Every structure is written in structure tokens, then in C-alpha cells.
Amino acid sequence: MSNHEEEEKEMEKVYFIEKQEITVKDFECEDGWILDIGGGGEGIIGQIKGDQVIAIDFRKEELEETDNKALKITMDARNMQFLDNSFETVTAFFTLMYIAHTKEDINKTMDEIARVTKPGGKFFLWDIVFDYPEGIEKQVIASYLKVNLPNGNSISTGYGAKIHRQKMSWFISLAEERGFTVKQKEIHDLVYFIEFIKN
Ligand SMILES: C[S@@+](CC[C@H](N)C(=O)[O-])C[C@H]1O[C@@H](n2cnc3c(N)ncnc32)[C@H](O)[C@@H]1O
């Protein structure tokens, strides 16, 4: 099989939701480190907040390809190496969509986010609603995404994960169960932003 044919066969396994666009505003946070979960790839949070960011990702290659000033550490979000209450600010930009494929993984990750966030600290989440018709035989769910940055630049990218359904309300419940309260939320088509405060 040629490379092109192989690529086409792989693409047949993907369920594409319609292209999305998100405008990321610069967000206010305390001085000090911002922990970005799954901060490899485009490293959007590191592009906005630069050397204030500690980006963790369990795939070293993802961090190596990231071009920003964040401090990059290979670490699994399900088992973070930080002490309790280490961060005033934690972010996850299109990362929970990836981890949420299994309930065990998302529960462990949310436990860890709650553990390392200081009381009164903030958790900023940007993510996407995943849904698809019954009975389809696809292995991956994906979306092309245009990200508009606060400096006026735009990035065209695509994010995908093993196929599963997810809604914004589910992430809100997971966070609320762990002592977070929603301070603000915005939804545009299928993509959304939520600011949580840790009680
Ligand atoms: C769709 S990408 C996120 C995009 C990224 N935040 C950005 O700004 O471009 C999901 C990332 O989460 C990482 N990831 C998935 N599960 C993880 C885990 N358990 N711990 C740490 N990183 C994880 C993946 O390696 C991948 O780089």
C-alpha cells in the first residue's frame, strides 16, 4: 500500500466535527507560575504567558516541538510531582478532551488538578463538545481549529482523541465535585472557556 493509500485508510477511521474557531483572551492571574496541563503541541498558553508557564506533557516529543518560553517538564497529569497547593493558576487548553476518553484517567487528572491548585486559585479550561451519530464505526474524533491569539496572530491546527462523547456540563460536575466553582463561562458553537475558582 502506498503512503497516500495508508493515509486515506487512517483518515477513514476519523469522525470530523465541523471546523471550530476560538478567540483566546489574555486572562488575568496572580504573579507566579502558571501550570499548563498537556502544554505540548502548539503550546498556546505558553505563547500567551511566556516564561510564567510550567508546561507539563507526558509525551516528551510534544514538548520538544513546542516553540515558546515555558519551562517544559515531562510529567503525567494523572500523577503530578508537585506538592499540594502549589499553584495559584492552572490551565488546560484542549487537553482534557484527550484525557477524558477513560473515566479513570479524567478522575485521576481532576483529583490532581484540585490537589495542586491553592485555595482561592483559578483553573482555566478551554475545551470542546464531542458528539456523533449512533452506530458509526470510527476510532478517532477530531476537529480542525482556528485559534485567535490576544496578539492578533492566528494558528490553524487540529486536535483529535480516541472517540468518546463529552459535554461541558460533565467537566463542570467533575470540577465542582472537587471544590471548584464556575466564575465565568463562554461557549461558541462547540468550543468553550470556563474559569473556575477553587474554594
Ligand atoms: C490536543 S493536545 C493539547 C494541545 C496543547 N495544550 C496546545 O496548546 O496545543 C493534548 C496534549 O495532552 C497531552 N496529554 C494527554 N494525556 C496526558 C497526561 N495524562 N498527562 C500529560 N499530558 C497528557 C498529549 O500528549 C498532548 O500533547
The ligand as an SDF file (V2000), in Angstrom:
LIG
                    3D

 27 29  0  0  0  0  0  0  0  0999 V2000
   -4.7040   18.1270   21.9750 C   0  0  0  0  0  0  0  0  0  0  0  0
   -3.1770   18.2720   22.7810 S   0  0  0  0  0  0  0  0  0  0  0  0
   -3.3040   19.7820   23.7130 C   0  0  0  0  0  0  0  0  0  0  0  0
   -2.8790   20.9540   22.9760 C   0  0  0  0  0  0  0  0  0  0  0  0
   -1.9760   21.9250   23.7180 C   0  0  0  0  0  0  0  0  0  0  0  0
   -2.4860   22.3000   25.0430 N   0  0  0  0  0  0  0  0  0  0  0  0
   -1.7460   23.1540   22.8720 C   0  0  0  0  0  0  0  0  0  0  0  0
   -1.7350   24.2710   23.4090 O   0  0  0  0  0  0  0  0  0  0  0  0
   -1.5590   22.9840   21.6490 O   0  0  0  0  0  0  0  0  0  0  0  0
   -3.2870   17.1770   24.1550 C   0  0  0  0  0  0  0  0  0  0  0  0
   -1.9450   17.0360   24.8620 C   0  0  0  0  0  0  0  0  0  0  0  0
   -2.1730   16.4050   26.1030 O   0  0  0  0  0  0  0  0  0  0  0  0
   -1.1060   15.5210   26.3440 C   0  0  0  0  0  0  0  0  0  0  0  0
   -1.5640   14.5460   27.3230 N   0  0  0  0  0  0  0  0  0  0  0  0
   -2.5120   13.6040   27.1650 C   0  0  0  0  0  0  0  0  0  0  0  0
   -2.6610   12.8760   28.2880 N   0  0  0  0  0  0  0  0  0  0  0  0
   -1.7830   13.3770   29.1890 C   0  0  0  0  0  0  0  0  0  0  0  0
   -1.4510   13.0570   30.5230 C   0  0  0  0  0  0  0  0  0  0  0  0
   -2.0470   12.0570   31.1630 N   0  0  0  0  0  0  0  0  0  0  0  0
   -0.5050   13.7770   31.1430 N   0  0  0  0  0  0  0  0  0  0  0  0
    0.1240   14.8010   30.4930 C   0  0  0  0  0  0  0  0  0  0  0  0
   -0.1390   15.1480   29.2250 N   0  0  0  0  0  0  0  0  0  0  0  0
   -1.0770   14.4530   28.5760 C   0  0  0  0  0  0  0  0  0  0  0  0
   -0.8020   14.9410   24.9620 C   0  0  0  0  0  0  0  0  0  0  0  0
    0.4850   14.3850   24.8950 O   0  0  0  0  0  0  0  0  0  0  0  0
   -0.9700   16.1630   24.0630 C   0  0  0  0  0  0  0  0  0  0  0  0
    0.2340   16.8690   23.8800 O   0  0  0  0  0  0  0  0  0  0  0  0
  1  2  1  0
  2  3  1  0
  2 10  1  0
  3  4  1  0
  4  5  1  0
  5  6  1  0
  5  7  1  0
  7  8  2  0
  7  9  1  0
 10 11  1  0
 11 12  1  0
 11 26  1  0
 12 13  1  0
 13 14  1  0
 13 24  1  0
 14 15  1  0
 14 23  1  0
 15 16  2  0
 16 17  1  0
 17 18  1  0
 17 23  2  0
 18 19  1  0
 18 20  2  0
 20 21  1  0
 21 22  2  0
 22 23  1  0
 24 25  1  0
 24 26  1  0
 26 27  1  0
M  CHG  2   2   1   9  -1
M  END
$$$$
